Amino acid sequence: MEEYSDECLAYFLSHQEQLFDEPVAETLEEAEAFLEDCMAVVVDSMEEVRAYFDESGMDVETMSNDELEEASEVFKLPNGQYLIVEG
C-alpha cells in the first residue's frame, strides 16, 4: 500500500479539478482513501512517470517529458515528485 505524505494529500485536494469535474475528496482523510482506492502512485522522476505509463500499456515513446507532465493524470508535487492518479 502506498504511503502518501500530508503535502501530497493537500496538493491533490487543491488540484483535483485537474482530473475530475467535481471534487472527489474534501479532507486529507478522504483524499488518502480515494488515492488508495484508485491505487495512485508517487514516483521520484519524470523517467519513472514514463516507465509507469509504459508498463501500463500507454504509448508514451513519442511524447515529450513536457507532454507527459501536462497529462491530467500527472500531478507535479512541490517537492519535485509526481503523483499519478488514474481516475
Biopython code that builds the backbone (N, CA, C, O; Angstrom):
import numpy as np
from Bio.PDB.StructureBuilder import StructureBuilder

atoms = [
    (1, "MET", "N", (0.849, -1.184, 0.000)),
    (1, "MET", "CA", (0.000, 0.000, 0.000)),
    (1, "MET", "C", (0.890, 1.242, 0.000)),
    (1, "MET", "O", (1.864, 1.324, 0.749)),
    (2, "GLU", "N", (0.543, 2.190, -0.841)),
    (2, "GLU", "CA", (1.301, 3.441, -0.992)),
    (2, "GLU", "C", (1.098, 4.321, 0.239)),
    (2, "GLU", "O", (-0.005, 4.418, 0.776)),
    (3, "GLU", "N", (2.172, 4.953, 0.669)),
    (3, "GLU", "CA", (2.090, 5.945, 1.745)),
    (3, "GLU", "C", (2.092, 7.323, 1.098)),
    (3, "GLU", "O", (2.970, 7.623, 0.289)),
    (4, "TYR", "N", (1.130, 8.157, 1.439)),
    (4, "TYR", "CA", (1.038, 9.495, 0.880)),
    (4, "TYR", "C", (1.360, 10.511, 1.973)),
    (4, "TYR", "O", (0.786, 10.461, 3.061)),
    (5, "SER", "N", (2.272, 11.425, 1.683)),
    (5, "SER", "CA", (2.620, 12.467, 2.655)),
    (5, "SER", "C", (1.460, 13.453, 2.764)),
    (5, "SER", "O", (0.614, 13.539, 1.874)),
    (6, "ASP", "N", (1.436, 14.194, 3.871)),
    (6, "ASP", "CA", (0.412, 15.226, 4.029)),
    (6, "ASP", "C", (0.522, 16.266, 2.917)),
    (6, "ASP", "O", (-0.490, 16.785, 2.447)),
    (7, "GLU", "N", (1.757, 16.572, 2.496)),
    (7, "GLU", "CA", (1.966, 17.526, 1.410)),
    (7, "GLU", "C", (1.333, 17.012, 0.113)),
    (7, "GLU", "O", (0.698, 17.771, -0.620)),
    (8, "CYS", "N", (1.512, 15.737, -0.156)),
    (8, "CYS", "CA", (0.941, 15.118, -1.348)),
    (8, "CYS", "C", (-0.585, 15.170, -1.285)),
    (8, "CYS", "O", (-1.235, 15.536, -2.264)),
    (9, "LEU", "N", (-1.151, 14.807, -0.149)),
    (9, "LEU", "CA", (-2.609, 14.800, 0.007)),
    (9, "LEU", "C", (-3.181, 16.202, -0.136)),
    (9, "LEU", "O", (-4.200, 16.394, -0.799)),
    (10, "ALA", "N", (-2.534, 17.176, 0.481)),
    (10, "ALA", "CA", (-3.014, 18.558, 0.405)),
    (10, "ALA", "C", (-2.930, 19.073, -1.026)),
    (10, "ALA", "O", (-3.830, 19.776, -1.485)),
    (11, "TYR", "N", (-1.869, 18.733, -1.725)),
    (11, "TYR", "CA", (-1.722, 19.164, -3.112)),
    (11, "TYR", "C", (-2.821, 18.547, -3.974)),
    (11, "TYR", "O", (-3.433, 19.235, -4.791)),
    (12, "PHE", "N", (-3.068, 17.256, -3.794)),
    (12, "PHE", "CA", (-4.135, 16.611, -4.555)),
    (12, "PHE", "C", (-5.484, 17.276, -4.260)),
    (12, "PHE", "O", (-6.255, 17.541, -5.183)),
    (13, "LEU", "N", (-5.770, 17.542, -2.999)),
    (13, "LEU", "CA", (-7.037, 18.188, -2.639)),
    (13, "LEU", "C", (-7.214, 19.516, -3.373)),
    (13, "LEU", "O", (-8.294, 19.807, -3.886)),
    (14, "SER", "N", (-6.154, 20.316, -3.421)),
    (14, "SER", "CA", (-6.292, 21.642, -4.018)),
    (14, "SER", "C", (-6.191, 21.635, -5.541)),
    (14, "SER", "O", (-6.470, 22.651, -6.176)),
    (15, "HIS", "N", (-5.796, 20.503, -6.142)),
    (15, "HIS", "CA", (-5.655, 20.435, -7.598)),
    (15, "HIS", "C", (-6.471, 19.303, -8.235)),
    (15, "HIS", "O", (-6.257, 18.974, -9.401)),
    (16, "GLN", "N", (-7.390, 18.713, -7.491)),
    (16, "GLN", "CA", (-8.132, 17.556, -8.021)),
    (16, "GLN", "C", (-8.969, 17.894, -9.249)),
    (16, "GLN", "O", (-9.294, 16.999, -10.030)),
    (17, "GLU", "N", (-9.324, 19.162, -9.439)),
    (17, "GLU", "CA", (-10.106, 19.538, -10.620)),
    (17, "GLU", "C", (-9.300, 19.385, -11.905)),
    (17, "GLU", "O", (-9.862, 19.445, -12.998)),
    (18, "GLN", "N", (-8.004, 19.191, -11.785)),
    (18, "GLN", "CA", (-7.159, 18.910, -12.951)),
    (18, "GLN", "C", (-7.602, 17.613, -13.633)),
    (18, "GLN", "O", (-7.465, 17.471, -14.848)),
    (19, "LEU", "N", (-8.124, 16.682, -12.863)),
    (19, "LEU", "CA", (-8.511, 15.381, -13.394)),
    (19, "LEU", "C", (-10.013, 15.128, -13.329)),
    (19, "LEU", "O", (-10.553, 14.386, -14.149)),
    (20, "PHE", "N", (-10.684, 15.735, -12.365)),
    (20, "PHE", "CA", (-12.104, 15.457, -12.137)),
    (20, "PHE", "C", (-12.935, 16.733, -12.241)),
    (20, "PHE", "O", (-12.492, 17.809, -11.836)),
    (21, "ASP", "N", (-14.146, 16.602, -12.788)),
    (21, "ASP", "CA", (-15.040, 17.750, -12.920)),
    (21, "ASP", "C", (-15.598, 18.206, -11.576)),
    (21, "ASP", "O", (-15.865, 19.391, -11.372)),
    (22, "GLU", "N", (-15.769, 17.260, -10.668)),
    (22, "GLU", "CA", (-16.309, 17.560, -9.334)),
    (22, "GLU", "C", (-15.341, 17.033, -8.286)),
    (22, "GLU", "O", (-14.622, 16.066, -8.540)),
    (23, "PRO", "N", (-15.313, 17.656, -7.111)),
    (23, "PRO", "CA", (-14.410, 17.179, -6.059)),
    (23, "PRO", "C", (-14.699, 15.727, -5.682)),
    (23, "PRO", "O", (-15.855, 15.320, -5.562)),
    (24, "VAL", "N", (-13.626, 14.954, -5.498)),
    (24, "VAL", "CA", (-13.767, 13.569, -5.064)),
    (24, "VAL", "C", (-13.418, 13.426, -3.591)),
    (24, "VAL", "O", (-13.651, 12.377, -2.991)),
    (25, "ALA", "N", (-12.854, 14.494, -3.003)),
    (25, "ALA", "CA", (-12.481, 14.470, -1.587)),
    (25, "ALA", "C", (-12.513, 15.896, -1.043)),
    (25, "ALA", "O", (-12.274, 16.865, -1.764)),
    (26, "GLU", "N", (-12.814, 15.994, 0.243)),
    (26, "GLU", "CA", (-12.858, 17.305, 0.888)),
    (26, "GLU", "C", (-11.898, 17.416, 2.058)),
    (26, "GLU", "O", (-11.617, 18.521, 2.522)),
    (27, "THR", "N", (-11.388, 16.282, 2.545)),
    (27, "THR", "CA", (-10.460, 16.288, 3.676)),
    (27, "THR", "C", (-9.230, 15.458, 3.306)),
    (27, "THR", "O", (-9.240, 14.717, 2.323)),
    (28, "LEU", "N", (-8.177, 15.595, 4.105)),
    (28, "LEU", "CA", (-6.977, 14.789, 3.865)),
    (28, "LEU", "C", (-7.291, 13.302, 3.959)),
    (28, "LEU", "O", (-6.762, 12.502, 3.186)),
    (29, "GLU", "N", (-8.148, 12.932, 4.902)),
    (29, "GLU", "CA", (-8.516, 11.527, 5.075)),
    (29, "GLU", "C", (-9.269, 10.998, 3.863)),
    (29, "GLU", "O", (-9.014, 9.883, 3.407)),
    (30, "GLU", "N", (-10.193, 11.793, 3.343)),
    (30, "GLU", "CA", (-10.926, 11.388, 2.147)),
    (30, "GLU", "C", (-9.996, 11.301, 0.938)),
    (30, "GLU", "O", (-10.126, 10.396, 0.113)),
    (31, "ALA", "N", (-9.065, 12.239, 0.838)),
    (31, "ALA", "CA", (-8.101, 12.210, -0.266)),
    (31, "ALA", "C", (-7.251, 10.952, -0.187)),
    (31, "ALA", "O", (-7.021, 10.297, -1.203)),
    (32, "GLU", "N", (-6.786, 10.608, 1.001)),
    (32, "GLU", "CA", (-5.973, 9.410, 1.167)),
    (32, "GLU", "C", (-6.761, 8.160, 0.798)),
    (32, "GLU", "O", (-6.245, 7.282, 0.107)),
    (33, "ALA", "N", (-7.998, 8.075, 1.251)),
    (33, "ALA", "CA", (-8.836, 6.917, 0.943)),
    (33, "ALA", "C", (-9.074, 6.825, -0.565)),
    (33, "ALA", "O", (-9.019, 5.735, -1.135)),
    (34, "PHE", "N", (-9.335, 7.953, -1.208)),
    (34, "PHE", "CA", (-9.564, 7.950, -2.649)),
    (34, "PHE", "C", (-8.321, 7.493, -3.399)),
    (34, "PHE", "O", (-8.407, 6.647, -4.289)),
    (35, "LEU", "N", (-7.161, 8.050, -3.045)),
    (35, "LEU", "CA", (-5.920, 7.689, -3.729)),
    (35, "LEU", "C", (-5.584, 6.220, -3.521)),
    (35, "LEU", "O", (-5.087, 5.559, -4.434)),
    (36, "GLU", "N", (-5.852, 5.707, -2.331)),
    (36, "GLU", "CA", (-5.634, 4.280, -2.077)),
    (36, "GLU", "C", (-6.570, 3.433, -2.938)),
    (36, "GLU", "O", (-6.152, 2.434, -3.523)),
    (37, "ASP", "N", (-7.844, 3.841, -3.011)),
    (37, "ASP", "CA", (-8.830, 3.089, -3.797)),
    (37, "ASP", "C", (-8.447, 3.003, -5.269)),
    (37, "ASP", "O", (-8.642, 1.963, -5.898)),
    (38, "CYS", "N", (-7.907, 4.078, -5.819)),
    (38, "CYS", "CA", (-7.564, 4.048, -7.248)),
    (38, "CYS", "C", (-6.089, 3.700, -7.459)),
    (38, "CYS", "O", (-5.567, 3.822, -8.567)),
    (39, "MET", "N", (-5.432, 3.271, -6.401)),
    (39, "MET", "CA", (-4.041, 2.799, -6.458)),
    (39, "MET", "C", (-3.111, 3.827, -7.097)),
    (39, "MET", "O", (-2.277, 3.484, -7.935)),
    (40, "ALA", "N", (-3.258, 5.085, -6.696)),
    (40, "ALA", "CA", (-2.375, 6.148, -7.174)),
    (40, "ALA", "C", (-0.961, 5.885, -6.667)),
    (40, "ALA", "O", (-0.769, 5.308, -5.596)),
    (41, "VAL", "N", (0.019, 6.314, -7.446)),
    (41, "VAL", "CA", (1.416, 6.095, -7.076)),
    (41, "VAL", "C", (2.168, 7.422, -7.056)),
    (41, "VAL", "O", (1.829, 8.367, -7.768)),
    (42, "VAL", "N", (3.196, 7.459, -6.219)),
    (42, "VAL", "CA", (4.105, 8.599, -6.161)),
    (42, "VAL", "C", (5.448, 8.113, -6.673)),
    (42, "VAL", "O", (5.976, 7.104, -6.204)),
    (43, "VAL", "N", (5.999, 8.839, -7.642)),
    (43, "VAL", "CA", (7.305, 8.493, -8.200)),
    (43, "VAL", "C", (8.226, 9.700, -8.083)),
    (43, "VAL", "O", (7.777, 10.830, -7.893)),
    (44, "ASP", "N", (9.523, 9.435, -8.202)),
    (44, "ASP", "CA", (10.518, 10.470, -7.935)),
    (44, "ASP", "C", (10.976, 11.262, -9.147)),
    (44, "ASP", "O", (11.594, 12.314, -8.985)),
    (45, "SER", "N", (10.694, 10.790, -10.358)),
    (45, "SER", "CA", (11.233, 11.483, -11.530)),
    (45, "SER", "C", (10.315, 11.305, -12.736)),
    (45, "SER", "O", (9.432, 10.447, -12.749)),
    (46, "MET", "N", (10.548, 12.138, -13.743)),
    (46, "MET", "CA", (9.788, 12.025, -14.987)),
    (46, "MET", "C", (10.098, 10.694, -15.674)),
    (46, "MET", "O", (9.230, 10.134, -16.344)),
    (47, "GLU", "N", (11.306, 10.186, -15.518)),
    (47, "GLU", "CA", (11.646, 8.891, -16.090)),
    (47, "GLU", "C", (10.766, 7.792, -15.485)),
    (47, "GLU", "O", (10.353, 6.866, -16.182)),
    (48, "GLU", "N", (10.486, 7.904, -14.192)),
    (48, "GLU", "CA", (9.613, 6.926, -13.533)),
    (48, "GLU", "C", (8.168, 7.098, -13.972)),
    (48, "GLU", "O", (7.431, 6.116, -14.054)),
    (49, "VAL", "N", (7.745, 8.332, -14.258)),
    (49, "VAL", "CA", (6.404, 8.563, -14.811)),
    (49, "VAL", "C", (6.304, 7.855, -16.160)),
    (49, "VAL", "O", (5.336, 7.144, -16.428)),
    (50, "ARG", "N", (7.309, 8.058, -17.000)),
    (50, "ARG", "CA", (7.334, 7.439, -18.322)),
    (50, "ARG", "C", (7.295, 5.914, -18.197)),
    (50, "ARG", "O", (6.542, 5.250, -18.910)),
    (51, "ALA", "N", (8.101, 5.364, -17.298)),
    (51, "ALA", "CA", (8.145, 3.907, -17.094)),
    (51, "ALA", "C", (6.791, 3.390, -16.615)),
    (51, "ALA", "O", (6.342, 2.334, -17.060)),
    (52, "TYR", "N", (6.134, 4.125, -15.708)),
    (52, "TYR", "CA", (4.827, 3.715, -15.194)),
    (52, "TYR", "C", (3.818, 3.596, -16.340)),
    (52, "TYR", "O", (3.133, 2.581, -16.467)),
    (53, "PHE", "N", (3.730, 4.640, -17.173)),
    (53, "PHE", "CA", (2.772, 4.614, -18.275)),
    (53, "PHE", "C", (3.137, 3.548, -19.298)),
    (53, "PHE", "O", (2.258, 2.887, -19.850)),
    (54, "ASP", "N", (4.427, 3.382, -19.550)),
    (54, "ASP", "CA", (4.875, 2.359, -20.489)),
    (54, "ASP", "C", (4.467, 0.973, -19.994)),
    (54, "ASP", "O", (3.974, 0.155, -20.772)),
    (55, "GLU", "N", (4.671, 0.707, -18.703)),
    (55, "GLU", "CA", (4.291, -0.588, -18.122)),
    (55, "GLU", "C", (2.777, -0.782, -18.116)),
    (55, "GLU", "O", (2.288, -1.911, -18.135)),
    (56, "SER", "N", (2.038, 0.329, -18.089)),
    (56, "SER", "CA", (0.570, 0.263, -18.108)),
    (56, "SER", "C", (0.030, 0.053, -19.514)),
    (56, "SER", "O", (-1.177, -0.109, -19.698)),
    (57, "GLY", "N", (0.919, 0.053, -20.513)),
    (57, "GLY", "CA", (0.482, -0.172, -21.882)),
    (57, "GLY", "C", (0.203, 1.087, -22.672)),
    (57, "GLY", "O", (-0.259, 1.010, -23.810)),
    (58, "MET", "N", (0.475, 2.246, -22.092)),
    (58, "MET", "CA", (0.252, 3.506, -22.803)),
    (58, "MET", "C", (1.458, 3.788, -23.694)),
    (58, "MET", "O", (2.600, 3.630, -23.261)),
    (59, "ASP", "N", (1.212, 4.204, -24.933)),
    (59, "ASP", "CA", (2.292, 4.515, -25.861)),
    (59, "ASP", "C", (2.809, 5.923, -25.556)),
    (59, "ASP", "O", (2.203, 6.917, -25.956)),
    (60, "VAL", "N", (3.930, 5.994, -24.846)),
    (60, "VAL", "CA", (4.491, 7.284, -24.457)),
    (60, "VAL", "C", (5.814, 7.565, -25.166)),
    (60, "VAL", "O", (6.463, 8.578, -24.903)),
    (61, "GLU", "N", (6.207, 6.673, -26.057)),
    (61, "GLU", "CA", (7.510, 6.800, -26.711)),
    (61, "GLU", "C", (7.656, 8.117, -27.465)),
    (61, "GLU", "O", (8.733, 8.714, -27.462)),
    (62, "THR", "N", (6.598, 8.571, -28.104)),
    (62, "THR", "CA", (6.685, 9.797, -28.901)),
    (62, "THR", "C", (6.332, 11.056, -28.098)),
    (62, "THR", "O", (6.394, 12.165, -28.629)),
    (63, "MET", "N", (5.969, 10.892, -26.840)),
    (63, "MET", "CA", (5.597, 12.041, -26.006)),
    (63, "MET", "C", (6.845, 12.646, -25.363)),
    (63, "MET", "O", (7.735, 11.926, -24.910)),
    (64, "SER", "N", (6.896, 13.976, -25.330)),
    (64, "SER", "CA", (7.987, 14.656, -24.642)),
    (64, "SER", "C", (7.706, 14.625, -23.137)),
    (64, "SER", "O", (6.590, 14.338, -22.706)),
    (65, "ASN", "N", (8.732, 14.925, -22.357)),
    (65, "ASN", "CA", (8.535, 14.998, -20.907)),
    (65, "ASN", "C", (7.519, 16.082, -20.553)),
    (65, "ASN", "O", (6.722, 15.902, -19.631)),
    (66, "ASP", "N", (7.538, 17.204, -21.273)),
    (66, "ASP", "CA", (6.566, 18.270, -21.019)),
    (66, "ASP", "C", (5.139, 17.785, -21.275)),
    (66, "ASP", "O", (4.227, 18.090, -20.507)),
    (67, "GLU", "N", (4.953, 17.033, -22.353)),
    (67, "GLU", "CA", (3.621, 16.497, -22.659)),
    (67, "GLU", "C", (3.168, 15.529, -21.573)),
    (67, "GLU", "O", (2.005, 15.543, -21.170)),
    (68, "LEU", "N", (4.080, 14.694, -21.100)),
    (68, "LEU", "CA", (3.734, 13.761, -20.024)),
    (68, "LEU", "C", (3.373, 14.509, -18.754)),
    (68, "LEU", "O", (2.409, 14.166, -18.071)),
    (69, "GLU", "N", (4.156, 15.536, -18.443)),
    (69, "GLU", "CA", (3.916, 16.316, -17.227)),
    (69, "GLU", "C", (2.571, 17.027, -17.277)),
    (69, "GLU", "O", (1.957, 17.269, -16.238)),
    (70, "GLU", "N", (2.108, 17.364, -18.482)),
    (70, "GLU", "CA", (0.832, 18.051, -18.651)),
    (70, "GLU", "C", (-0.363, 17.102, -18.675)),
    (70, "GLU", "O", (-1.506, 17.559, -18.689)),
    (71, "ALA", "N", (-0.123, 15.796, -18.681)),
    (71, "ALA", "CA", (-1.230, 14.834, -18.674)),
    (71, "ALA", "C", (-2.072, 15.046, -17.425)),
    (71, "ALA", "O", (-1.535, 15.285, -16.343)),
    (72, "SER", "N", (-3.383, 14.961, -17.572)),
    (72, "SER", "CA", (-4.278, 15.239, -16.440)),
    (72, "SER", "C", (-4.069, 14.279, -15.277)),
    (72, "SER", "O", (-4.394, 14.609, -14.136)),
    (73, "GLU", "N", (-3.530, 13.094, -15.551)),
    (73, "GLU", "CA", (-3.310, 12.098, -14.501)),
    (73, "GLU", "C", (-2.052, 12.357, -13.687)),
    (73, "GLU", "O", (-1.843, 11.722, -12.653)),
    (74, "VAL", "N", (-1.212, 13.282, -14.140)),
    (74, "VAL", "CA", (0.085, 13.527, -13.507)),
    (74, "VAL", "C", (0.040, 14.838, -12.730)),
    (74, "VAL", "O", (-0.234, 15.898, -13.292)),
    (75, "PHE", "N", (0.310, 14.750, -11.449)),
    (75, "PHE", "CA", (0.347, 15.915, -10.575)),
    (75, "PHE", "C", (1.799, 16.133, -10.148)),
    (75, "PHE", "O", (2.372, 15.289, -9.459)),
    (76, "LYS", "N", (2.394, 17.248, -10.547)),
    (76, "LYS", "CA", (3.766, 17.540, -10.134)),
    (76, "LYS", "C", (3.718, 18.151, -8.741)),
    (76, "LYS", "O", (3.201, 19.254, -8.558)),
    (77, "LEU", "N", (4.252, 17.441, -7.768)),
    (77, "LEU", "CA", (4.210, 17.875, -6.379)),
    (77, "LEU", "C", (5.275, 18.929, -6.116)),
    (77, "LEU", "O", (6.302, 18.952, -6.794)),
    (78, "PRO", "N", (5.043, 19.799, -5.141)),
    (78, "PRO", "CA", (6.004, 20.859, -4.825)),
    (78, "PRO", "C", (7.402, 20.344, -4.473)),
    (78, "PRO", "O", (8.384, 21.063, -4.658)),
    (79, "ASN", "N", (7.504, 19.122, -3.972)),
    (79, "ASN", "CA", (8.809, 18.579, -3.586)),
    (79, "ASN", "C", (9.566, 17.957, -4.763)),
    (79, "ASN", "O", (10.655, 17.412, -4.580)),
    (80, "GLY", "N", (8.992, 18.037, -5.978)),
    (80, "GLY", "CA", (9.654, 17.516, -7.161)),
    (80, "GLY", "C", (9.210, 16.113, -7.554)),
    (80, "GLY", "O", (9.556, 15.637, -8.635)),
    (81, "GLN", "N", (8.453, 15.449, -6.697)),
    (81, "GLN", "CA", (7.935, 14.127, -7.029)),
    (81, "GLN", "C", (6.687, 14.281, -7.900)),
    (81, "GLN", "O", (6.199, 15.390, -8.120)),
    (82, "TYR", "N", (6.187, 13.158, -8.384)),
    (82, "TYR", "CA", (4.980, 13.149, -9.213)),
    (82, "TYR", "C", (3.973, 12.170, -8.635)),
    (82, "TYR", "O", (4.321, 11.045, -8.277)),
    (83, "LEU", "N", (2.730, 12.603, -8.549)),
    (83, "LEU", "CA", (1.607, 11.757, -8.155)),
    (83, "LEU", "C", (0.881, 11.376, -9.422)),
    (83, "LEU", "O", (0.491, 12.247, -10.200)),
    (84, "ILE", "N", (0.690, 10.079, -9.643)),
    (84, "ILE", "CA", (-0.024, 9.593, -10.828)),
    (84, "ILE", "C", (-1.346, 8.997, -10.354)),
    (84, "ILE", "O", (-1.375, 8.037, -9.585)),
    (85, "VAL", "N", (-2.445, 9.594, -10.836)),
    (85, "VAL", "CA", (-3.791, 9.179, -10.441)),
    (85, "VAL", "C", (-4.558, 8.789, -11.691)),
    (85, "VAL", "O", (-4.840, 9.633, -12.541)),
    (86, "GLU", "N", (-4.895, 7.516, -11.802)),
    (86, "GLU", "CA", (-5.722, 7.087, -12.929)),
    (86, "GLU", "C", (-7.152, 6.995, -12.447)),
    (86, "GLU", "O", (-7.529, 6.045, -11.761)),
    (87, "GLY", "N", (-7.952, 7.996, -12.812)),
    (87, "GLY", "CA", (-9.309, 8.117, -12.312)),
    (87, "GLY", "C", (-10.249, 7.236, -12.945)),
    (87, "GLY", "O", (-11.432, 7.248, -12.605)),
]
sb = StructureBuilder()
sb.init_structure("model")
sb.init_model(0)
sb.init_chain("A")
sb.init_seg("    ")
for serial, (resi, resn, name, xyz) in enumerate(atoms, 1):
    if name == "N":
        sb.init_residue(resn, " ", resi, " ")
    sb.init_atom(name, np.array(xyz, "f"), 0.0, 1.0, " ", f" {name:<3s}", serial, name[0])
structure = sb.get_structure()
